[in-house]
Amino acid sequence: MMKAAITTLLLLAATSAFAQPVVNEATVSTDAAIQVATGALAACRQDGQKVTVSVVDHAGREKIRLRDDGASPHSEVHAFPRRTPRSPTR
């Protein structure tokens, strides 16, 4: 009985020692990306600028891109999420 209890405790300790923590990262939703992109496009239109707006997620992957009518290929405006302590500098 004592041997079984010790074995169980050792197995539980070993399992918890090798358990991987779960990491949850917040990312921009599609609806939020659309709102940010349309807001940036509207602000640029008020200034008389024809631009292309890109919104990227926390990993730098493009979530959405809007190109205004008449925008040149070199007119991109990028909307990046705020920096976190874990994110690398660019």
Secondary structure, DSSP 4 states (H G I P E B T S, - for coil): -HHHHHHHHHHHHHHHHHPPPP-------HHHHHHHHHHHHHHHHHTT---EEEEE-TTS-EEEEEE-TT--TT-EEEEPPPP-TTSPP-
